Amino acid sequence: MFKILNYKKIIILGLILISFLFVGHKKANADNATPTSYINTIYSVMLCGPGSSLTLCVDPVLLGSETAGKSFDLSSITAGASAGGMGSLSTVPYGTTYSFFQVILDRQFTVTAAGSDGSISNCATEANSGSGTASSGILPALAVAGGTAAAQVIKIPDDSVLTTNMSGTDVIDGSVSANDEPAGDAVDSDTPYIKFRIALATPFTLKPGRMPNVQVAFSLTDAVSFFDYNGAVAGGACSITPNAPSVSITFVE
């Protein structure tokens, strides 16, 4: 079983969790913010076989998978605390070298954050059951102007073009379905999950008698973006989407 131990935004997992985003969306005015809560659901984690790259996970070796997913709040992890885990290295063959890792995560995030959209200085997340507005189709979620930040579900909107280490999918086992979006293509309503690929800091080869931990270093700085979706047109102020936390993964003997 992998578990996560954090020390100043460095997590040590015996397994691998982790979520992080990105988005290429219309942002006339924008300002990044660091959330006080950042929750995402992870469905599976896997090593990518020889021939893989940041744009494609070849012959994935599934380390762990949960149909309902497992949610993690990356902001809640304190030094030495455990955030949970998923899977094990028991499926990894000895002697094969892996250079890339893939996580399949939900396109929805629950965040608590406040900041500026570039024109309104006091945007704050708000529950979609209250004054917040949920993402719908190509439209991002809308936070509110003023107030105290509260948890809000935000989403990577349809038609968002992700960086090439991410791609849309509707399966969680790492296989390629008919609805999969190739790296560089926009996500749509047929792809509720994201394949997130990460280059390992050092290639990993499992050796008999050794069971390493996995060190995941990440930062939530500027992990969400407030922006004015419509620019000068009314109705898009305090739009909000996830951004991409910085992530690196190293296997530690």
N, C-alpha and C positions, 0 to 999 in steps of 0.2 A: 504494500500500500504506500502510495506517495503521500507525503503531507507537506504543507507549506509552512515555512518558518520565515518570518520577515525580519530583516534588520535594516532599518533606515531605507525602506523601499528596495531592499534586496530580499527575495524570498528564497528559501531553500525548500524544495519540494522533494518528496520521494516520488512524487508523481507530477503530472503536469497539468496545470490548470490554465490558462490565463487568457484574458480577453483584452482586445485593444483595437482601436479603430482609426479613423481615417477620412474623410469624405471629400469628394469633388462635387460641390453643389453650388448653386447660384448664390453668391454672398456679396451683395452690393456694398454693404458696410458690415464689418465683422470685428469681433473682439473675443479672444480666447479667455477661458476662465478655468480655475482649478476647482473641481467639485469637492464638497465635504463628504459626499457619499456617491459611490460609483458601483452599481451592481449589474452583473451580466450573468447569463446562463450559458454554461459550457455543456456540450453534448458528448464530445469525444476528443481524445488526444491520441496522436500517433506519430511514429517516426516515419520519415519518407525515405524510400529505398534508393540505391545507386541510380544515377541519372536524373535525380530530382533537381529542382531549382526553385527560386522564389516564385516562379510563375506556375509550377506544376509539381504535385506530389506523386511520385511514381511508386507503385507497389507498396502502399502504406502498410505499416505494421501497427495494428490497433493495440494500444496500451490500456485503454479504458473507454467505456461508453455507457451512457445512461439515457434511455428513451425519453424520460421526462426532463432530462438535463439536471444540472446541479448549479445552483446560484452562488456566486461569491461577491462579497463587497470588498473590493480592493482597498478602499479607504479605511477599513476597520482593522486591518492587520497591524499589530504593534510588534515591537522588537521581541523576538522569541516566541510569539504567539502562533498558534496553528489556525489556518483558515480552512483546513479540510484537505481532501485529496480525491483522486480518481484513478483507478487502474494500477498496473504494476509492470515490471520489465520481464515478466515470466514468458511473454510471447516472443521476445526478441531472440533471434538466433545468434549463437556465438560466431565471432569472426567477421561478420558483415559490418562495414563502416557506413555510418549515417551522418549526413551533413546538414539535413533539414528536418524541421519539426512542423507538424500541422495541428492546429486546434480548430474544431468546428463549434461555432458559437452562434447565439441568437442575434438577429438584427435589432432587437429591442434592448434598451438599457434603462435602468431606473437610477436617476441621478438627482442630487440636491446641489444646486449651484446658484450663484448670483454673479452678475457682471453687466457689462455694457454691450449693446449691439452695434456700437459705432455711432449711434445717434441718440439713443436713450440710455442714460447712465445707470439706471437702477432696475434692470431686468432681473427677475427671480423665477426659478422653477416653481410650479404650482400643480397640485394633483389635477389630472384630467377630469376627475369627477367634480372638481371645483371650478376655478376660473381658468385653469390651463386647457390647452387645446391639443388633442392627440394628433400625431402624424397621420395623414390620409393620402394614399397613393404617392404622387410625386411631391406633395406638400410636407414640409417639416413640421414638427411639433411647435406650438407657440407657448412660451412662458408668459409672464405678466410683467407689467411695469409697476415697480414698487412692491412693498410687502416683504415678508420674511420667507426665505427660500424653503420649500417643502419638496418631498420626493415626487418626481414626475417621470412617467414613462415616455422616453423619446425613442426615435427609431431612425435607422438609415433609410431615407425615403427611396421609393422607386425611382429609377432613372439616375441614381447616384453612380458616378464612375469612381471605383475604388482604385487605390494604388495597386500595382501589378502583383504584389504578394498576397492579395485577397481576391476572392471570387465568390459569386453567389452559387448556392446549391440547395436542393430540397431533400438530401439524404445525409445521414450523420455517420456513415461507416467509412467515409473516405473514397467510396467508389464514384464514378462519373455517371450521372443520370442524363436522361434526355433533356432535362431542364437546366442542367449546369451551365453557368455563364463562364466562358473562357476569361482568363486574366485580361484585364483591360476593358471588358464589356460592362455595361451598366447592369445593376441588379434590377429585378422586377418582382411582381407579385407572386411569381412561380418559385422564387428562391428565398424562403424565409430564414435560411441560415447563411453564415459566412465561413468559407474556408480561409483560415489565417495562417500563412506560412512564415516561418522564422528560420534564418540561417543560424546553426549552432556556432557558438563562439569558437569551439574546437570540435572537429569531427569525432564521433563517438563510436567505439567498437566494444561490445560486451565481451568480457573475458571470463572463463570459468572461475568460480570462487570469489567473484567480485560483484557487489550490488551497489552501484553508486547512487548518490542523491543527485537531484537536479537543482541547480541554482538559477533562479529567474530574477533578473534585475529589471525593475520597471519604475516608471514615474507617472504620476497622474497630473503633473503640471500641464496646464492648458489642455486638459483632456476633454473639454466641451467647448463649443463655439456658439456664442450668441451673434446673431446677424439680422439684418433687415432684408428679408427674402425678396421683397418687391422694390427695394430702393426708394425712389420718390413716390411710388404708388402706395396708397394706404392699405393696411391690412397685413403687412408682413413683419412689423416690428417685433422684436424679442423672439424671433425664430431661434430654435436651438437644435443642434445635432451633436452626436459624439465626434470627438477627434481621435487621434491616434497616440495613445501613450507610448513612450519609448520602451522597448522590450529587448532583452538579450537572454539567451539560455546557455548554460554551461553544465556539463555533467562533472560532478566532483567525486573523485574516488575516496 
